[in-house]
Amino acid sequence: MPLPLARRRPGAVGVALLALALGVGTSACGGGVARTGDAQRGKELFVQKCASCHTLADAGARGTVGPNLDDVFRVVRAQGFDESSIRDIVAGQIRYPVSNTPTGAPGMPANLVTGDDVEAVASYVASVAGKAPAGGGGGGITATEGKKIFAQAGCGSCHTLADAGSTGTVGPNLDQAKPSVALAIDRVTNGKGVMPSFKGQLSSEQIRAVAEYVASAAGK
């Protein structure tokens, strides 16, 4: 007797279809069964580590480097995949990131989160992706000090900046680039290439604060 759609689990074909929709290789989907994690902790980590690359309404994230998680998982839910299946897939992608994606987009960095944090992020994404956000969603980047904004906005997941303890490789190494305040303001405000615009997530005061922080800390 077949499982009800609400409890459907992905077989080999389902995993391949999910991988295609997400723009990753099927090897990234072989992470096994993920335990249920702390979704609230997962949201905090997602905002810090993932929001700069992915769109997810509940987190107020509008990144365009990686797949739009709401679009992908809205379709996946409609196909009958249950929340635990989505959690397993997300955890697999984090644990086994693909550097060369089928779409040519930059792959997810290795060790973005580790240990129990993997289950936390996977549980959070599985609980909200493709759903209307409760209370309007929003990642809540509330910091006013530049270094804290850099962390909350997830800049370290894409950029290397020694002062912030970040080693991201998707975007330029800021210690090497040493951008001016004006250039940093322009990039944070308007984006360029794979870098999204943050003007919808940060106030002009926050943008200046993070730009001044980067300009003063880079290369030191």
Secondary structure, 3 states (H helix, E strand, C coil): CCCCHHHECCCHHHHHHHHHHHCCCHHHHCCCCCCCCCHHHHHHHHHHHCCCCCEEHHHCEECCCCCEHHHHHHHHHHCCECHHHHHHHHHHHHHCCCCECCCCCECCCCCCCCCHHHHHHHHHHHHHCCCCCHHHCCCCCCCCCHHHHHHHCCHHHCCEEHHHCEECCCCCCHHHHCCCHHHHHHHHHHCECCECCCCCCCCHHHHHHHHHHHHHHCCC
